[in-house]
Amino acid sequence: MAPEFLREIPGPMGPLEALLDLPDGELTAVAVFGHPHPLHGGTMHTKALYQAAKALPRIGVAALRFNFRGVGRSAGTFDSGQGEKDDFKAAIDFVVARFPGLPVWAAGMSFGSWVAMTTGAEDPRVSLLLGIAPPVDRYDFDVLKTCTLPKFIIHGEDDELISIKEVRKFYGQIPEPKEMITIEDANHLFEMRTSLVGDAVEGLLADVARPVK
């Protein structure tokens, strides 16, 4: 299994730099990933996000990573969230057209998890939400408190930016179905623990990805 170098997908402000990882066997779903904050070094190559995206093809799920506007070779400039949500919607448009009929998952890390989960919660084409290190005390995640889609969260126990206490409080406020994994000794970027993010993604979502016989 190797990434398909798309180079770019259509975006609202012009092309968005993108990569698509495909499974070797049967394809059961496709996930779109949003990356951490563009103004703090976040890109589609952020290590923990990379590990998460690489985990999905192992369970039969395609993973589309892309750079938000103004990052890498993506057109445009940072737009404080709204433009990035529009970019995410464009990425959903792309996978829906590319993989018609397949379930679409909205996933992201840090700032990208806010973009992905809140956008996905309001898009009828999305069937699952995945947030890695969600900044629940910095952005408005309230739409998730009435969202009945399956919701999965992965967070570092020692996250220095978004405390695990705040994430557990938020987790208690969102409805089922939901599941959360905490990674011990992991900070916000999961430094020295990034492979565990991939393991957590695989463990959380393998059963969801398994095709119904």
Contacts in CASP RR format, 6 or more apart in sequence:
PFRMAT RR
TARGET T0000
AUTHOR 0000-0000-0000
METHOD contacts of the structure
MODEL  1
MAPEFLREIPGPMGPLEALLDLPDGELTAVAVFGHPHPLHGGTMHTKALY
QAAKALPRIGVAALRFNFRGVGRSAGTFDSGQGEKDDFKAAIDFVVARFP
GLPVWAAGMSFGSWVAMTTGAEDPRVSLLLGIAPPVDRYDFDVLKTCTLP
KFIIHGEDDELISIKEVRKFYGQIPEPKEMITIEDANHLFEMRTSLVGDA
VEGLLADVARPVK
1 21 0 8 1.000
1 22 0 8 1.000
1 23 0 8 1.000
1 24 0 8 1.000
1 57 0 8 1.000
1 58 0 8 1.000
2 21 0 8 1.000
3 19 0 8 1.000
3 20 0 8 1.000
3 21 0 8 1.000
3 22 0 8 1.000
4 19 0 8 1.000
4 20 0 8 1.000
4 21 0 8 1.000
4 22 0 8 1.000
5 19 0 8 1.000
6 18 0 8 1.000
6 19 0 8 1.000
6 20 0 8 1.000
7 17 0 8 1.000
7 18 0 8 1.000
8 15 0 8 1.000
8 16 0 8 1.000
8 17 0 8 1.000
8 18 0 8 1.000
8 73 0 8 1.000
8 74 0 8 1.000
9 15 0 8 1.000
9 16 0 8 1.000
9 18 0 8 1.000
9 64 0 8 1.000
9 66 0 8 1.000
9 90 0 8 1.000
9 91 0 8 1.000
9 94 0 8 1.000
10 16 0 8 1.000
10 90 0 8 1.000
10 93 0 8 1.000
10 94 0 8 1.000
11 69 0 8 1.000
11 75 0 8 1.000
11 86 0 8 1.000
11 87 0 8 1.000
11 90 0 8 1.000
12 69 0 8 1.000
12 83 0 8 1.000
12 86 0 8 1.000
12 87 0 8 1.000
12 90 0 8 1.000
13 69 0 8 1.000
13 75 0 8 1.000
13 76 0 8 1.000
13 87 0 8 1.000
14 74 0 8 1.000
14 75 0 8 1.000
14 76 0 8 1.000
15 73 0 8 1.000
15 74 0 8 1.000
15 75 0 8 1.000
16 66 0 8 1.000
16 67 0 8 1.000
16 68 0 8 1.000
16 69 0 8 1.000
16 74 0 8 1.000
16 75 0 8 1.000
16 87 0 8 1.000
16 90 0 8 1.000
16 91 0 8 1.000
17 44 0 8 1.000
17 66 0 8 1.000
17 67 0 8 1.000
17 71 0 8 1.000
17 72 0 8 1.000
17 73 0 8 1.000
17 74 0 8 1.000
18 44 0 8 1.000
18 64 0 8 1.000
18 65 0 8 1.000
18 66 0 8 1.000
18 67 0 8 1.000
18 91 0 8 1.000
18 94 0 8 1.000
19 44 0 8 1.000
19 53 0 8 1.000
19 64 0 8 1.000
19 65 0 8 1.000
19 66 0 8 1.000
20 62 0 8 1.000
20 63 0 8 1.000
20 64 0 8 1.000
20 65 0 8 1.000
21 53 0 8 1.000
21 54 0 8 1.000
21 56 0 8 1.000
21 57 0 8 1.000
21 62 0 8 1.000
21 63 0 8 1.000
21 64 0 8 1.000
21 65 0 8 1.000
22 57 0 8 1.000
22 62 0 8 1.000
23 56 0 8 1.000
23 57 0 8 1.000
23 58 0 8 1.000
23 59 0 8 1.000
23 60 0 8 1.000
23 61 0 8 1.000
23 62 0 8 1.000
24 57 0 8 1.000
25 60 0 8 1.000
26 60 0 8 1.000
26 211 0 8 1.000
27 60 0 8 1.000
27 61 0 8 1.000
27 62 0 8 1.000
27 99 0 8 1.000
27 102 0 8 1.000
28 60 0 8 1.000
28 61 0 8 1.000
28 102 0 8 1.000
28 103 0 8 1.000
28 209 0 8 1.000
28 210 0 8 1.000
28 211 0 8 1.000
29 60 0 8 1.000
29 61 0 8 1.000
29 62 0 8 1.000
29 102 0 8 1.000
29 103 0 8 1.000
29 104 0 8 1.000
29 105 0 8 1.000
29 127 0 8 1.000
29 128 0 8 1.000
29 208 0 8 1.000
29 209 0 8 1.000
30 61 0 8 1.000
30 62 0 8 1.000
30 63 0 8 1.000
30 64 0 8 1.000
30 95 0 8 1.000
30 98 0 8 1.000
30 99 0 8 1.000
30 102 0 8 1.000
30 103 0 8 1.000
30 104 0 8 1.000
30 105 0 8 1.000
31 53 0 8 1.000
31 56 0 8 1.000
31 61 0 8 1.000
31 62 0 8 1.000
31 63 0 8 1.000
31 64 0 8 1.000
31 104 0 8 1.000
31 105 0 8 1.000
31 106 0 8 1.000
31 107 0 8 1.000
31 130 0 8 1.000
32 64 0 8 1.000
32 66 0 8 1.000
32 88 0 8 1.000
32 91 0 8 1.000
32 92 0 8 1.000
32 95 0 8 1.000
32 104 0 8 1.000
32 105 0 8 1.000
32 106 0 8 1.000
32 107 0 8 1.000
32 116 0 8 1.000
33 44 0 8 1.000
33 49 0 8 1.000
33 52 0 8 1.000
33 53 0 8 1.000
33 63 0 8 1.000
33 64 0 8 1.000
33 65 0 8 1.000
33 66 0 8 1.000
33 107 0 8 1.000
33 108 0 8 1.000
33 109 0 8 1.000
33 112 0 8 1.000
33 116 0 8 1.000
34 44 0 8 1.000
34 49 0 8 1.000
34 65 0 8 1.000
34 66 0 8 1.000
34 68 0 8 1.000
34 88 0 8 1.000
34 107 0 8 1.000
34 108 0 8 1.000
34 109 0 8 1.000
34 112 0 8 1.000
34 113 0 8 1.000
34 115 0 8 1.000
34 116 0 8 1.000
35 42 0 8 1.000
35 43 0 8 1.000
35 44 0 8 1.000
35 46 0 8 1.000
35 49 0 8 1.000
35 65 0 8 1.000
35 67 0 8 1.000
35 68 0 8 1.000
35 71 0 8 1.000
35 108 0 8 1.000
35 109 0 8 1.000
35 111 0 8 1.000
35 112 0 8 1.000
36 42 0 8 1.000
36 43 0 8 1.000
36 46 0 8 1.000
36 49 0 8 1.000
36 109 0 8 1.000
36 110 0 8 1.000
36 111 0 8 1.000
36 112 0 8 1.000
36 133 0 8 1.000
36 189 0 8 1.000
37 110 0 8 1.000
37 111 0 8 1.000
37 112 0 8 1.000
38 68 0 8 1.000
38 70 0 8 1.000
38 71 0 8 1.000
38 78 0 8 1.000
38 84 0 8 1.000
38 111 0 8 1.000
39 78 0 8 1.000
42 71 0 8 1.000
42 110 0 8 1.000
42 111 0 8 1.000
43 67 0 8 1.000
43 71 0 8 1.000
43 72 0 8 1.000
44 50 0 8 1.000
44 65 0 8 1.000
44 66 0 8 1.000
44 67 0 8 1.000
44 71 0 8 1.000
46 109 0 8 1.000
46 189 0 8 1.000
47 189 0 8 1.000
47 190 0 8 1.000
47 194 0 8 1.000
48 109 0 8 1.000
48 132 0 8 1.000
48 133 0 8 1.000
48 189 0 8 1.000
48 190 0 8 1.000
48 194 0 8 1.000
48 197 0 8 1.000
49 65 0 8 1.000
49 108 0 8 1.000
49 109 0 8 1.000
49 132 0 8 1.000
50 65 0 8 1.000
50 194 0 8 1.000
51 194 0 8 1.000
51 195 0 8 1.000
51 197 0 8 1.000
51 198 0 8 1.000
51 201 0 8 1.000
52 63 0 8 1.000
52 107 0 8 1.000
52 108 0 8 1.000
52 109 0 8 1.000
52 130 0 8 1.000
52 132 0 8 1.000
52 154 0 8 1.000
52 197 0 8 1.000
52 198 0 8 1.000
52 201 0 8 1.000
53 63 0 8 1.000
53 65 0 8 1.000
54 63 0 8 1.000
54 198 0 8 1.000
55 197 0 8 1.000
55 198 0 8 1.000
55 199 0 8 1.000
55 201 0 8 1.000
55 202 0 8 1.000
56 62 0 8 1.000
56 63 0 8 1.000
56 201 0 8 1.000
56 202 0 8 1.000
56 205 0 8 1.000
56 209 0 8 1.000
57 63 0 8 1.000
58 202 0 8 1.000
59 202 0 8 1.000
59 205 0 8 1.000
59 206 0 8 1.000
59 209 0 8 1.000
59 210 0 8 1.000
60 209 0 8 1.000
61 105 0 8 1.000
61 205 0 8 1.000
61 209 0 8 1.000
62 95 0 8 1.000
62 99 0 8 1.000
64 91 0 8 1.000
64 94 0 8 1.000
64 95 0 8 1.000
66 74 0 8 1.000
66 87 0 8 1.000
66 91 0 8 1.000
67 73 0 8 1.000
67 74 0 8 1.000
68 74 0 8 1.000
68 78 0 8 1.000
68 84 0 8 1.000
68 87 0 8 1.000
68 115 0 8 1.000
69 75 0 8 1.000
69 76 0 8 1.000
69 77 0 8 1.000
69 78 0 8 1.000
69 79 0 8 1.000
69 83 0 8 1.000
69 84 0 8 1.000
69 87 0 8 1.000
70 76 0 8 1.000
70 77 0 8 1.000
70 78 0 8 1.000
74 87 0 8 1.000
78 84 0 8 1.000
79 86 0 8 1.000
81 111 0 8 1.000
81 115 0 8 1.000
84 111 0 8 1.000
84 112 0 8 1.000
84 115 0 8 1.000
85 115 0 8 1.000
85 118 0 8 1.000
85 119 0 8 1.000
88 106 0 8 1.000
88 115 0 8 1.000
88 116 0 8 1.000
88 119 0 8 1.000
88 120 0 8 1.000
89 119 0 8 1.000
89 123 0 8 1.000
92 104 0 8 1.000
92 106 0 8 1.000
92 119 0 8 1.000
92 120 0 8 1.000
92 123 0 8 1.000
92 125 0 8 1.000
92 126 0 8 1.000
95 102 0 8 1.000
95 104 0 8 1.000
96 104 0 8 1.000
96 125 0 8 1.000
103 127 0 8 1.000
103 128 0 8 1.000
104 125 0 8 1.000
104 126 0 8 1.000
104 127 0 8 1.000
105 126 0 8 1.000
105 127 0 8 1.000
105 128 0 8 1.000
105 129 0 8 1.000
105 130 0 8 1.000
106 116 0 8 1.000
106 117 0 8 1.000
106 119 0 8 1.000
106 120 0 8 1.000
106 121 0 8 1.000
106 123 0 8 1.000
106 126 0 8 1.000
106 128 0 8 1.000
106 129 0 8 1.000
106 130 0 8 1.000
107 113 0 8 1.000
107 116 0 8 1.000
107 129 0 8 1.000
107 130 0 8 1.000
107 131 0 8 1.000
107 132 0 8 1.000
108 115 0 8 1.000
108 116 0 8 1.000
108 117 0 8 1.000
108 130 0 8 1.000
108 131 0 8 1.000
108 132 0 8 1.000
109 131 0 8 1.000
109 132 0 8 1.000
109 133 0 8 1.000
110 132 0 8 1.000
110 133 0 8 1.000
110 134 0 8 1.000
110 135 0 8 1.000
110 188 0 8 1.000
111 135 0 8 1.000
111 139 0 8 1.000
113 130 0 8 1.000
113 131 0 8 1.000
113 132 0 8 1.000
113 133 0 8 1.000
113 134 0 8 1.000
113 135 0 8 1.000
114 134 0 8 1.000
114 135 0 8 1.000
114 139 0 8 1.000
114 140 0 8 1.000
114 141 0 8 1.000
116 129 0 8 1.000
116 130 0 8 1.000
116 131 0 8 1.000
117 129 0 8 1.000
117 130 0 8 1.000
117 131 0 8 1.000
117 134 0 8 1.000
117 141 0 8 1.000
117 144 0 8 1.000
117 151 0 8 1.000
118 139 0 8 1.000
118 140 0 8 1.000
118 141 0 8 1.000
118 143 0 8 1.000
118 144 0 8 1.000
119 126 0 8 1.000
120 126 0 8 1.000
120 129 0 8 1.000
120 149 0 8 1.000
121 129 0 8 1.000
121 143 0 8 1.000
121 144 0 8 1.000
121 147 0 8 1.000
121 149 0 8 1.000
122 143 0 8 1.000
126 149 0 8 1.000
127 149 0 8 1.000
127 150 0 8 1.000
128 149 0 8 1.000
128 150 0 8 1.000
128 151 0 8 1.000
128 152 0 8 1.000
128 205 0 8 1.000
128 208 0 8 1.000
129 144 0 8 1.000
129 147 0 8 1.000
129 149 0 8 1.000
129 150 0 8 1.000
129 151 0 8 1.000
129 152 0 8 1.000
130 152 0 8 1.000
130 153 0 8 1.000
130 154 0 8 1.000
130 201 0 8 1.000
130 204 0 8 1.000
130 205 0 8 1.000
131 152 0 8 1.000
131 153 0 8 1.000
131 154 0 8 1.000
132 153 0 8 1.000
132 154 0 8 1.000
132 155 0 8 1.000
132 197 0 8 1.000
133 154 0 8 1.000
133 155 0 8 1.000
133 156 0 8 1.000
133 159 0 8 1.000
133 161 0 8 1.000
133 162 0 8 1.000
133 188 0 8 1.000
133 189 0 8 1.000
133 190 0 8 1.000
134 141 0 8 1.000
134 153 0 8 1.000
134 155 0 8 1.000
134 162 0 8 1.000
134 167 0 8 1.000
134 170 0 8 1.000
135 161 0 8 1.000
135 162 0 8 1.000
136 162 0 8 1.000
136 166 0 8 1.000
136 167 0 8 1.000
136 170 0 8 1.000
137 162 0 8 1.000
137 163 0 8 1.000
137 166 0 8 1.000
137 170 0 8 1.000
138 162 0 8 1.000
141 170 0 8 1.000
144 151 0 8 1.000
144 174 0 8 1.000
145 173 0 8 1.000
145 174 0 8 1.000
145 175 0 8 1.000
146 175 0 8 1.000
147 174 0 8 1.000
147 175 0 8 1.000
148 175 0 8 1.000
148 177 0 8 1.000
150 177 0 8 1.000
150 178 0 8 1.000
150 179 0 8 1.000
150 208 0 8 1.000
151 174 0 8 1.000
151 177 0 8 1.000
151 178 0 8 1.000
151 179 0 8 1.000
152 178 0 8 1.000
152 179 0 8 1.000
152 180 0 8 1.000
152 181 0 8 1.000
152 204 0 8 1.000
152 205 0 8 1.000
153 167 0 8 1.000
153 171 0 8 1.000
153 178 0 8 1.000
153 179 0 8 1.000
153 180 0 8 1.000
153 181 0 8 1.000
154 180 0 8 1.000
154 181 0 8 1.000
154 183 0 8 1.000
154 197 0 8 1.000
154 200 0 8 1.000
154 201 0 8 1.000
154 204 0 8 1.000
155 162 0 8 1.000
155 164 0 8 1.000
155 167 0 8 1.000
155 180 0 8 1.000
155 181 0 8 1.000
155 182 0 8 1.000
155 183 0 8 1.000
156 164 0 8 1.000
156 182 0 8 1.000
156 183 0 8 1.000
156 184 0 8 1.000
156 186 0 8 1.000
156 187 0 8 1.000
156 188 0 8 1.000
156 190 0 8 1.000
156 193 0 8 1.000
157 164 0 8 1.000
157 182 0 8 1.000
157 183 0 8 1.000
157 184 0 8 1.000
157 185 0 8 1.000
157 186 0 8 1.000
158 164 0 8 1.000
158 185 0 8 1.000
158 186 0 8 1.000
158 187 0 8 1.000
159 167 0 8 1.000
159 186 0 8 1.000
159 187 0 8 1.000
159 188 0 8 1.000
160 187 0 8 1.000
160 188 0 8 1.000
161 188 0 8 1.000
162 188 0 8 1.000
164 182 0 8 1.000
167 180 0 8 1.000
168 180 0 8 1.000
171 178 0 8 1.000
171 180 0 8 1.000
179 204 0 8 1.000
181 200 0 8 1.000
181 204 0 8 1.000
183 190 0 8 1.000
183 193 0 8 1.000
183 196 0 8 1.000
183 197 0 8 1.000
183 200 0 8 1.000
185 193 0 8 1.000
186 193 0 8 1.000
186 196 0 8 1.000
190 196 0 8 1.000
190 197 0 8 1.000
END
